[in-house]
Amino acid sequence: MAWSFVENLPTDILHVPPLAERLPFNTSTFFAYILPACLSHHVAALLVILPGTRVYRLALWPLVALLAFRASVYIDFAGGDPLQTYMNLSVALVMFCFVFRTLEWTFLKDPLKRHLRPVGSSLSTFMDALDLSTNVRGVGWNWSRSLHFPPDTRPTLRVWFAGYVLLSAWYHSVVCGAFHLATQAFSPETFTVLSGGTIFDATLPPLIRYIRSSIITVVVAVAIYAVMQMMYDIATLIGVLVFWQDPAQWPPVFDKPWKADSLRDFWGRRWHQLFRRTFVVLGGWPLKVPFGRVGYVLGAFLGSGIVHNVVVVILNQNVEWWYMLLSFEMMAVGIILEDMFARISGREVGGWIGRVWTMAWLLAWGSIIIDGFARAGMFASTSVLDIACPVRGIPEYYVTALDRWLRDCAP
């Protein structure tokens, strides 16, 4: 019996229960599943800023990975409502980042150093570790000095800064709600149900089909931008007003991505860099060893594709795996082509031609990404943003009229 227990232990520990068998999120499951994962992550952050702790970090990482896995798959944060599946998705992404951030910390030789603290604060190893564990871009830490942080034009006075961020959160919540409703209005039969559907309507001629799918892609991209900006604004308010952090610790998360004049400019500077380190650790560094700079670029986008594929699989296991991997790898191919052009011509990609090239490539392969989300049923999720949207009827009316006009244009 004892041997049978040992044989079945890995299967029992790594068993992924069906959604119907998951535990509800409450105080008991918080202390049993969520808190241990968060504490282990914090302990890893504490160890990586102290010298001589590499052995302890090596011993701790498997426990961090196991606790993060348990928190991801054993609790139903959606409360049994399939339309709230994005709650489970959000927690799974956080735990995924826990695993790969601590994996990076495990193999670092030198302790991480912090060089930016709130004005008037005293040195505290515990608070430094807390900041590191929640600071995904490494603002104020030595490991992020090579990263791009957008210039900050917001007010510097705390009160006015908080007011500006609050208005930004409200504005982007309205934009997100409106564009999510607009997305669903393109195909209420498929985009409002968990089984999902494609953005490429096979009943339309190729030209009309791809014009329609391109419009849907742009609408969804705006919704994604708005929801991420809104969530960052809320986190900024909590950090500045509740934990009394310095506004400088919360630089802008986007840098006007619509102004990108190259794919490198878009992905490396203007789009958010929240998960960049995770992608690099997951794929960039491993492939850089055998393939150099090209391997680094391909590997980083491979890591991004893997993470986005995890997102899709959590929502719907029936979506083909290649959607995210191919699309994000083609983003890497585009950057490599830009590097080849610069080497051959002696000029960097840029200007209005660069903008046309960038948006065309993003639209072509971004449509595949958005189609993967659509097939996974992501657009069916509902939130308070949709209900509270003060212009709810406007996007539905105009999108329905636009979709009808596009279908009428078909011969």
N, C-alpha and C positions, 0 to 999 in steps of 0.2 A: 504493500500500500504506500509505503514511504517513497519507494522508487517511482511509482506511478505518479505521485504528487510532484516529484522533481521533474519528470518528463513533461507533465502538462503545465508546469509553471510558466514557461515563456508564452505558451498559447493563451493561458488565462490572463496574464498581465497585459499582453498586446491585443487582446480580443477587442474588436470594435463592435459594440452592441448596436442593434437597429435603433432608429430614432424613437420608435414606440417604447423601447425598453430603457431609455435613458432616464436618469434621475432628474427631478425638478430642481430648479435653482432656488435655494432658500438659505437660511442662516446655517443650517447643518451642512449642506453640500459646499457652501462657501468655505467654511473652516476645514472641511475634510479634503477638498479638491483644489479650490482656487488659491487660498492663502498659502498652502505649502509650496505651490509652484512659484508664486510671487516671492516668498521668502527665500527660496533656494536661488532664484535669480538675483535677489538683492545680496545674498551672501557671496555669490560669485563676483558681483560688482565690487563688493568690499575687499575680496581677496586680490583682485587684479590691480588695485591701487596700493597694495601693500607689498613690500619687497620680500623675496624668499618664499612665495606661496605657490609656486608652480605645481608642486607635487599635490598639494591640497586641491588645486583647481582641476588637475587631471582626475583625481578621485571623485570630485563633486559632479563633473559634467554628466555622467550616466544617470545620476539621480535627478538632475535638472531636466534632462530629456524625458525621463520616465514620468515625472510629475507633470510636466507640460503636456505630455500625451494624454494622461489621465484626465486632466482638466479640459482637454479639447473634445474628447469623445464620450465621456461618461455623464455629461450634464446637458440637459436640453434648456438652453437659455430662451428659446422661442416660446416656452410654455405650452407646447403642443400645437401651436398655430403654425401651419406650414408657410403662411405668408410672412412670418417673422423669422424665417430661417437665416436672414442676414445677421441676426444676433449671434447664432452659433458660428457663423462665418467670421465675424469680427473677433471673437475670442480665439478661434483657431489660428487666425493670422498673428495675433499677439503672442500666442504660445509658440508658434513657428519661429517668430523673431527671437523669443527667449532662447530657444535651442541653438540657433546659429550665432547669436551674439555671444553667448557663453562659450560656444565652441571656439570662436576667435580668441576670446580672453584666455581660454585654457592653454593655448600654445604661445602666448606672448612671453618674451624673455624679460622685458623691462616693465615696471609698473606704469600705468597710465597716469598722466599729470593733468591737473585742472588749473587753468590760468584765468578764468573769469568767474567771479563770485558776486552775489548781490552786494551792493554798497552797504558798508557797515557791518557785514556779517563776519563772524569769527571762523577760524579754521576748525573744521569738524570732519573727521574721516567718515563718520556715519552719514552726514548730510551729503558729502561728496559722492559716496556710494549710491545714495538715493537719487541724486541728480544723474549720475551715470546710467543707472538702471532705467530711467525714464526718458533719457535724452538720446533719441535714436539718431539724430544728426551730429551728435558730439559737439554741440555749441559750447565753446569755452574749454574744450579739451584738446590735448596735443595731437590726437590721432585724426582730427578733422581739419587741420590747418590747410590742407590742399583742396578742401571742398569749397564750392562756390555758395556764398550766402547772398541772396538778393539785397540790393541797397534798400535801406529802410527810410521811407518818407513819412511815416506816421508820427504823431506828436510824441515828444519825449517825456512830458510831464505825466505822471502816473494816472491822474484822474482823466485827463483828456485822452491819453492812450487807451485806457479802459473803455471810455465812451466810444472812441473810434472803432475798436475791435468789436464792441457790442453791436454797433450799427452794421458792421461788416457781416457778423454772424447772422443778423436778421435778414439782411439783403440777400445773402447767398442761400439762406434757407428758402426764401421765396423763389429764387431762381431755380434751385434744385427741385422743389416741388412742381413748379410750372413745367420744367423740361422733362421730368419723369412722367407727368401726366401726358405731355406731348408725345413721348415715346410710346406709351401704351395706346394712345389714340390712333397710331398708325396701323395697329392690328389688334383690336380688342379681343379677338377670338384666340390669339396665341400669346400675346404679350402680357395678358392679365391672369394666366394660369401657370401652374408650376411645371407643367409638361413642356412649356416654352414653344418656340418656333423660330424659323429662320427669318432674317431680314431680307433675304433674296427671294422675291416672289416669282416662282417659276411660271406663273400664268401670264406674266408680262414679257414683252419683247426685251432682248438684252439691254438696249440703250436705256429704256425707261426703268428697267429693273435695277440697273446700277446707279442711275441718278437717284432713284428712291432709296436704295441702300446707303448711298453716300450721305444723303440728307439725314437719315436715321443715325448714321455713325456720328455726324457732327452734333446732332441733338444730344445723343448719349454722352459724348465727350464733354459737352458743356455741363451736363448734369453731374458727371463724375468730378469735374473740376470744382463745381459749386459745393458739392457735399463734402469734399475733402477740405476745401477752404473753410467751410462752416465748422467742421469738426476741429480743425486747427485753431480757429478763433475761440471756440468754447474752451479748449485745452489751455489756450493763452490766458483767458480770463481767470481760469482756476489757478493757474500758476502765479499770475501777477497779483490777484486779489486775495486768494485764500492762503497760498504759501508765501506770499510777499516776495516773489522773485523779481529780479530786475527785468524791465521790458527788453533790455538788450539780450536777454537769454532766449527771447522768442522772436528771432528775425523772420521776415516774410517767408512763407513756404513756397510760393510761386513767384516767377519773375516774368510775367507777361508772356506766356508760352506762344500766344498768337503772333508774336513778333520774331519768332525764331527764323533765322535765315540759313540754317543747316541742320541736319539731323543731330550732329554733335552738339550744336548749340541748344537744340530742343531738349535732348535727353540728359545732357551733362550740366546744363545751367538753368534752363527756364522751367522745365517740368519739376515737380516736387522730387526731393532727394531723400525722402523718409526711409525708404527701404534699400537705398543704394548699397549700403555696407553689407546688408544681408545677401544681396545678389552677388556682390563681389566675393564674399566668403564662400558662398555656395558653388559658384561656377567660375568666376573670374580668376582667382588665384590658382585653383587646381589646374586650369587649362593654360595658364601663363607659363607654367614650368616647362611643358614640352613644346609649346607653340609660340611663345613670346607674346608680343603686343597683339597680334591677330587673335591668338588664343584667349587673351585677357578680355577682349571685346566680345568675342563669340561666347565665352564662358559666362560673362556677366549677364548677357541677355538670355542665355540658357537658364541661368538661375532665376531670372525674372519670369521666363516662360514656365518653369517648374512651379514657382509660387502661384502664378495665376492659374495654372492647371489644377493645383490643389483647391483653389477657390471654386473652380467649376465643378470638380469632382464632389466637393462637399454638397453642392447644390443639386447636382444630377450626375449619377455615375454612368449614364448612357451617352454622354457627350464624348466624341472622339478625342483622344489625347493630343492629336497633332495640331489642333486649332491654335493653342497658345504657344507651343514650342516652335512651330513653323513661323508664326507671325512675328514673334519677338526675335527669332534668329534672323529674319529678314531685315529687321531694324539694324541689327549688327552688320549685316551685309551692306546695307546702305551707308553706314559710317565708314566701313572699310573702302567702299567705292569712293567716298569723299576724300579719304586719305590718299588713295591712288591718284585721283585727279590732282590733288595738291602737289604730290610728288612729281607728276609728269608735267604739269603746266606751271608750277611755281607759284600758283595763286590759290588762296583758300576759297572754299565755296561760300558765297555770300551775296549780298545785294538782292535785287528783286527776283533775279533768276534763281538765286538760292532759296528764296521764300517759296517760289512756285514749286521748285523741286522738292522741298521739305514737305509742304502740304500735300503734294501729289503722292509721295511715297507713304506718308502717314495715313492718308485716306485709303490708299490701295490695300495696305496690309492691316491697317486699323480696322477696316471693315470685317476682316476675318476674326479679329479679336472680339469685336462687338457681336458678331454672329455667334461666336462661342458662348458669350454671356446670354444672348437671347435664347439659344437652344437649351441652356441650363436652367432657364426659367427665372433668371435674375430680375427681369423687369416686372415680375408679378409681385415682388415684395412691396408691402405697403408700410407707410410710416406716418407719423403725425404731420410731417411736412406736406404730404399730399392733402390731408384733411384741412390743415390750417392755411393752405395756399389761398390768398385773397383773390386771385385771378383764375380760379379753377376752371371756369367755363371757357375762358379765352383760348388757351392752347388747344383744348379739345375741339373747339369750333373751327379754328383756322387749320389745324392739322388735318381734320376730317375733310375740309374743303380742298386742301392741297392734295391729299391722297386721291380724292375723287377726280380732281383735274388731271393728275398724272395718269390715272387709269383711262380717262377719256381721251388722252393724247395717244394711247396705244391704238395701232391700226386694227 
